[in-house]
């Protein structure tokens, strides 16, 4: 979900209240309801017919909805509707033409991007606004100058560029476009401290109050960065004339490197100004060059220092986006995300038919535009949270849980694992309010385990996967469950024999029935068998049959230990053939106390890597029931010490936190003794 500073939140809230004050809420709700229904119909027609004509109608309906949402101050929903329209238009040239001329697709994309740039500017997403402006102007600079100046003013971009854009458009524009150009020119010249007599005269001629323009437009806009030319020598000059204002055309890698050198030495707003200029120069490309990434990181820290929450959120989004294109240090995105002071804007759509249609519309956008699925599902979940609060019922909780579950999956795809864990927690709570949803709760736990694995929290992974698998104690475990459980186990170093058996079970069935799960299982099986020094014949044959010989981009190998003493095999009887072989708690049955005592005695005398493997088995036996026992607390204490010695800080911290909960009567006593040894 979007995050804002308190000052920005006040601005957006004021705009929403202004819309409600000056209009009729019922009419606004009815208009949005009609438009969203129209979009749903157009989407269905486009899916059935699959022609350029129906796709164009779908895109037009989305644009109309997005413009109405912008006019009614539903800015987050407007941005997502524009995203969906862009996705439709990008697919347009690949469709049978129907009666839609192919040459219009590029024009439509430029129109959508320039309109979306205003929304991104209002939401203070400067990188997104600048990229939209640059791509729209690259297609047709002259047609969009006034709109571009408005978006860049809202985003806080260099006022010198804004002034030149607006002044150039004032010489040829008419009507509403002339008014907008004069407004933006007045704001830019005011920010530069330059004479704005010409702009005052233009506005007076057009019947617009100059003082109101400055009061309104400045209040809605982000704090402007200083002109870049005052910080570094940027070769603009003749390039910024009536022929075009595409900053990306002004220089290549050498200019980016020069600006980055200045940015490293700068401070405060100068870092922001230079970072935005580097981004503008690179905006037409998705290539994550080292200079571009370093500039973004410097920009993010500068925004964090200034308390610009929405801008920092935008930087994190772009770092994650670039991470999907190449080698970007994910740790930096995680570090910057940790600096975000989260504040979610409350939705203004009340419960009722309009809310229900809005949720369905957002869910459609999440499906159609995977890159924005996290935002779409997150906003839908916020709307449903209002319904759950105001009129709680089982259908509301069911829909709320399903939306949060989808949101968690999208957040995992965006590498926002902490948020995915939070969404999964809320989904589990929502589903627990509805009877008969045990299987969905099991799925939520499995998805949360995947997020916890990427955060390096093995105890949570083991607990969630064991509780998920325990749900299938009396029937075969679905292949997708085993595949994803095995993948999570591989990441955090759970018993490699059990991990391999889980993956191989999927491959021994009918892998062609669920290709995605089979690919995951084959990749895990191949790696684990190689790690154990065994031939991965089953995995290789499955990968070859599925036509998949490439590994995932991430998790080339676990950083967690995978060393398991053979003595453990005799204790847990891995030769058992039923579904219970994946659930140690069911393997040991009523002998849990005796087995855990043996394992604990074994773990105390082992080096850290092997101690982790044995102590995790105790955790796996005890965690499904969740009843604190002394042997469980002692095993978790061993894990805390071992993970600490292995340099796995998140896992050590997780173990210490769990130990404190399990051992409240003798807090950390056993752990303290271990540390003294």
Buried (B, 14 or more C-beta within 10 A) or exposed (E): BBBBBEEBBEBBBEBBEEBEEEEEBEEBBEBBBBBBBBBBEBBEBBEEBEBBBBBBBBBBBBBBBBBBBBEBBBBBBBBBBBBBBBBBBBBBEEBEEBEBEEEBBBBBBBBBBBBBBBBBBBBBBBBBBBBBBBBBBBBBBEBBBBBBBBBBBBBBBBBBBBBBBBBBBBEEBEEEBBBBBBBBBBBBBBBBEEEBEBBBEBBEEEEBEBEEBBEEBBEBBBBBBBBBBEBBEBEBEEBBEBEBBBBBBBBEEEBBBBBBEBBEEBEEBBBBBBBBBBBBBBBBEEEBBEBBBBBBBBBBBBBBBBEBBBBBBBBBBBBBBBBBEEEBBBEBBBBBBEBBEEBBBEBBBEBBEBBBBBBBBBBBBBBBBEBBBBBBBBBBBBBBBBBBEEEEEEEBBBBBBBBBBBBBBBBBBBBBBBBBBBBBBBBBBBBBBBEEBEBBBBBBBBBBBBBBBBBBBBBBBBBBBBBBBBBBBEEEBBBBBBBBBBBBBBBBBBBBBBBBBBBBBBBEBEBEEBEEBBBBBBBBBBBBBEBBEEEBEBBBEBBEEBEBEEEEEEBEEBEBBBBBBEEBEEBBEBEEEEBBBBBBBBBBEEEBEEBBBBBBEBBBEBEBBBBBBBBBBBBBBBBBBEEBBBBBBBBBBBBBBBBBBBEBEEBBBBBBBBBBEBBEEEBBBBBEEBEEE
